[in-house]
Amino acid sequence: MPLRPIDALFVNPKRRLYVVYYRGVLWQLPRMKIDEAAWQRRKRYDGDADELYLSQKQVILDPVLASKLRTLNLPKSVRGSTLARFESWWQTQGYYWIKDLVDNNQSPLAVHQTVSSSTKPIVLSSSAQINSDVPPTPIEQKEAKRDIFDTMLAELVNDVLNPKK
């Protein structure tokens, strides 16, 4: 079953930089920081693909960049693998891995996983009521930002369960 292209974060330890696998194309970031500013200064990766390893951390903390890059919370068995091994796994196992998660009402998106060092997962909620007379609290602001991720998850689930031919 064909899958939509994936976004994933890779590390080149020799050159000390992040490489983003964005829809099948490799883009290098100018520094070891993943944020919107670094993404704006990206350029095509010109190094050896054999030097790339899938990053252990796929969560993007910058909410603007996280809305553009839909990284997945990939299984631990795949993390740290080379680009070639990752692409092979994605082609053969990716569809079934995502389908199993969705069937179990779990999100495959990395952004929905733990963002800090605590072990509490982020709870998704779009039912927060914000009173316009009172400025929103930081928690209410975070929940408003999560609505964008709920939309992203719905689109991803639709892409996986209803693939275009």
TASUL-V134936 format. One record per helix or strand of 3 or more residues. SS is the DSSP state (A for helix, B for strand). FROM is the first residue (numbers start at 1). TO is the last residue. If there is no record, write none. Layout:
SS&FROM&TO  SS&FROM&TO
//
This chain:
B&7&12  B&17&22  B&25&28  A&36&40  A&49&51  B&52&54  A&63&68  A&83&103  A&110&112  A&138&161
//
